[in-house]
Amino acid sequence: MDKYKIDGAMRFFLFFVSIIMAVGIWLTGYETVHWVLYIPLVFFLIAIVTGICPGIIVSKLLFGKK
């Protein structure tokens, strides 16, 4: 799994995007936002904590490594 680890810059980017999404959900209202919008937010937070990003794993499997 070490080949799928993300570096600090990617973690910071995912953190920043997660904060923007969370603020958008909060401003819209938790009752108003569709549940699908929570899925990428949770995936981003998991990637930040674990250092393994499922989206990068899938894209490397589909398109190969350059």
Protein Blocks (a to p, Z undefined) as FASTA:
>chain_A
ZZmpccfklmmmmmmmmmmmmmmmmmnopklpcfklmmmmmmmmmmmmnopafklmmmmm
mnopZZ
